């Protein structure tokens, strides 16, 4: 299972297409079209594009972190586990095991975003 947190609005993110040093020591928060190193990242648009590409709507997890069951649960395996014949049974109960970590990541992401938004440009 993959869990991804997503913004409900555009997010200003570092892009560094204008940096010869790939962002090391860069504090230029202007947008790239103004010579800066940030872009507006529209996660909702990219999610819609992905869903259109795979012709499927991805399930949404609410604050309870209850992962919806779908037709692919336990049927799709990848990499070494697939070669070894592993499947969904390997992950049974895994979402419960990682729920507190995911909740902690959510809180860290929120603090990080809020901290970034209050940075003072020098």
C-alpha positions as CSV (number, residue, x, y, z in Angstrom):
1,X,0.0,0.0,0.0
2,X,1.1,3.5,-0.7
3,X,-0.1,6.5,1.3
4,X,0.4,9.9,-0.1
5,X,-0.5,13.2,1.6
6,X,-1.7,15.9,-0.8
7,X,-2.4,19.5,-0.6
8,X,-5.9,20.8,-1.4
9,X,-4.5,23.9,-3.0
10,X,-1.5,25.1,-4.9
11,X,1.8,24.8,-2.9
12,X,4.9,26.9,-3.5
13,X,7.8,24.5,-3.7
14,X,11.6,24.7,-4.4
15,X,12.4,23.9,-8.0
16,X,15.9,25.2,-8.5
17,X,15.9,25.1,-12.3
18,X,17.7,28.5,-12.2
19,X,20.4,27.3,-9.8
20,X,23.8,26.2,-11.1
21,X,24.5,24.5,-7.8
22,X,21.1,22.7,-7.7
23,X,19.8,24.7,-4.7
24,X,22.7,24.3,-2.3
25,X,22.7,27.4,-0.2
26,X,19.8,28.9,-2.2
27,X,17.2,31.1,-0.5
28,X,15.6,32.6,-3.6
29,X,11.9,32.1,-3.0
30,X,10.8,34.1,-6.1
31,X,9.0,32.2,-8.8
32,X,11.1,30.8,-11.7
33,X,9.5,33.1,-14.2
34,X,10.9,36.0,-12.1
35,X,14.4,34.5,-11.8
36,X,13.7,32.6,-8.6
37,X,13.8,29.0,-7.6
38,X,10.2,28.2,-6.8
39,X,7.1,27.0,-8.7
40,X,3.5,26.7,-7.8
41,X,2.8,22.9,-7.5
42,X,-0.8,21.9,-8.1
43,X,-1.1,18.4,-6.5
44,X,-4.8,18.2,-7.2
45,X,-4.3,18.7,-10.9
46,X,-1.5,16.1,-11.0
47,X,-3.7,13.7,-9.1
48,X,-6.5,14.2,-11.6
49,X,-4.0,13.7,-14.5
50,X,-2.8,10.5,-12.9
51,X,-6.3,9.2,-12.4
52,X,-7.2,10.0,-16.0
53,X,-4.0,8.2,-17.2
54,X,-4.7,5.0,-15.2
55,X,-8.4,5.3,-15.8
56,X,-9.2,4.8,-12.2
57,X,-10.0,7.0,-9.2
58,X,-7.6,6.6,-6.3
59,X,-9.2,6.0,-2.9
60,X,-9.1,8.8,-0.3
61,X,-8.2,8.1,3.3
62,X,-9.8,10.4,5.9
63,X,-8.4,11.4,9.3
64,X,-9.2,7.9,10.7
65,X,-6.7,6.4,8.2
66,X,-9.1,3.7,7.4
67,X,-7.9,2.5,4.0
68,X,-10.7,1.6,1.6
69,X,-10.8,-1.9,0.1
70,X,-10.8,-2.1,-3.6
71,X,-10.8,-4.7,-6.3
72,X,-7.0,-4.8,-6.4
73,X,-6.4,-5.4,-2.7
74,X,-4.1,-8.4,-2.2
75,X,-4.0,-9.1,-6.0
76,X,-1.1,-6.9,-7.0
77,X,2.5,-7.7,-6.1
78,X,5.8,-6.2,-7.3
79,X,9.5,-6.9,-7.5
80,X,11.1,-9.7,-5.4
81,X,7.9,-10.5,-3.6
82,X,6.2,-11.1,-6.8
83,X,9.0,-13.4,-7.9
84,X,8.7,-15.3,-4.6
85,X,4.9,-15.6,-5.0
86,X,4.1,-13.1,-2.2
87,X,0.9,-11.2,-2.2
88,X,-1.5,-9.3,0.0
89,X,-1.1,-11.6,3.0
90,X,2.4,-10.1,3.5
91,X,0.8,-6.7,4.2
92,X,-2.2,-7.9,6.3
93,X,-2.4,-5.6,9.3
94,X,0.4,-3.4,8.0
95,X,-1.7,-0.3,7.7
96,X,-2.6,-0.6,11.3
97,X,1.1,-0.9,12.2
98,X,2.0,2.3,10.3
99,X,-1.0,4.4,11.2
100,X,0.7,6.2,14.0
101,X,3.8,6.9,11.9
102,X,1.6,8.2,9.1
103,X,-0.3,10.5,11.6
104,X,3.1,11.8,12.8
105,X,4.2,12.4,9.2
106,X,1.0,14.3,8.6
107,X,1.7,16.6,11.6
108,X,5.3,17.1,10.6
109,X,4.2,18.1,7.1
110,X,1.7,20.6,8.5
111,X,4.3,22.1,10.8
112,X,6.9,22.3,7.9
113,X,4.4,24.0,5.6
114,X,3.3,26.5,8.2
115,X,6.9,27.2,9.1
116,X,7.8,27.8,5.4
117,X,4.9,30.2,5.0
118,X,6.1,32.3,7.9
119,X,9.7,32.6,6.7
120,X,10.9,36.1,6.3
121,X,12.6,36.9,3.0
122,X,15.9,38.7,3.6
